[in-house]
Amino acid sequence: MGASDEPRRVHFQSPEYLVDRLDAIADLFDKDRTDLLVEAIREYIESTADSETYQELVATKYYDDQLEFETVKQMVGAESAQRLRLLKKDLEDEPLYLAAPDDTDIYDGEATTVETDNHR
């Protein structure tokens, strides 16, 4: 187990009926309440993280400097975070302005006109 995989004790309050249902389900499957909670949290995080809305929200908050890169990496994974960092860098760069084309005749005076048949 890596350091981030070490168990961490958390304390939270829940409505009693949810705890009672959780305990009943744990008894039914002969599992521990904690195991069911960890499994439920993992499934929720995975399904949420895969949603387009979540991905867009993370990107928007990162581009607006509301999230740090390391936090984004935890939220969407290293590969997606790196992609967001590259896109953010591109967005921060000065725009590339190209001069308008001059009046050079790119066809060398030999442009061909094509007549189309408009009958349908």
NORNORLIN-V581511 format. One record per residue. N is the residue number from 1. RES is the residue in one letter. SS is DSSP state (A for helix, B for strand, O for the rest). NEAR is the number of other C-alpha atoms within 8 Angstrom. Layout:
BEGIN
N & RES & SS & NEAR
N & RES & SS & NEAR
END
This chain:
BEGIN
1 & M & O & 5
2 & G & O & 5
3 & A & A & 5
4 & S & A & 5
5 & D & A & 6
6 & E & O & 7
7 & P & O & 4
8 & R & O & 4
9 & R & O & 4
10 & V & O & 4
11 & H & O & 4
12 & F & O & 4
13 & Q & O & 4
14 & S & O & 6
15 & P & O & 6
16 & E & A & 6
17 & Y & A & 6
18 & L & A & 8
19 & V & A & 9
20 & D & A & 8
21 & R & A & 8
22 & L & A & 10
23 & D & A & 9
24 & A & A & 8
25 & I & A & 8
26 & A & A & 12
27 & D & A & 9
28 & L & A & 7
29 & F & O & 6
30 & D & O & 6
31 & K & O & 9
32 & D & O & 8
33 & R & A & 9
34 & T & A & 6
35 & D & A & 8
36 & L & A & 11
37 & L & A & 8
38 & V & A & 8
39 & E & A & 8
40 & A & A & 8
41 & I & A & 8
42 & R & A & 8
43 & E & A & 8
44 & Y & A & 8
45 & I & A & 8
46 & E & A & 8
47 & S & A & 8
48 & T & A & 8
49 & A & A & 10
50 & D & O & 8
51 & S & O & 8
52 & E & A & 6
53 & T & A & 6
54 & Y & A & 10
55 & Q & A & 11
56 & E & A & 8
57 & L & A & 8
58 & V & A & 11
59 & A & A & 9
60 & T & A & 8
61 & K & A & 10
62 & Y & A & 12
63 & Y & A & 8
64 & D & O & 7
65 & D & O & 7
66 & Q & O & 7
67 & L & O & 10
68 & E & O & 8
69 & F & A & 9
70 & E & A & 6
71 & T & A & 8
72 & V & A & 13
73 & K & A & 13
74 & Q & A & 8
75 & M & A & 8
76 & V & A & 10
77 & G & O & 9
78 & A & A & 8
79 & E & A & 7
80 & S & A & 9
81 & A & A & 12
82 & Q & A & 9
83 & R & A & 8
84 & L & A & 9
85 & R & A & 9
86 & L & A & 8
87 & L & A & 8
88 & K & A & 9
89 & K & A & 8
90 & D & A & 7
91 & L & A & 7
92 & E & A & 6
93 & D & O & 6
94 & E & O & 5
95 & P & O & 4
96 & L & O & 4
97 & Y & O & 4
98 & L & O & 4
99 & A & O & 4
100 & A & O & 4
101 & P & O & 5
102 & D & O & 4
103 & D & O & 4
104 & T & O & 5
105 & D & O & 6
106 & I & O & 5
107 & Y & O & 6
108 & D & O & 6
109 & G & O & 6
110 & E & O & 5
111 & A & O & 6
112 & T & O & 4
113 & T & O & 4
114 & V & O & 4
115 & E & O & 4
116 & T & O & 4
117 & D & O & 4
118 & N & O & 4
119 & H & O & 3
120 & R & O & 2
END
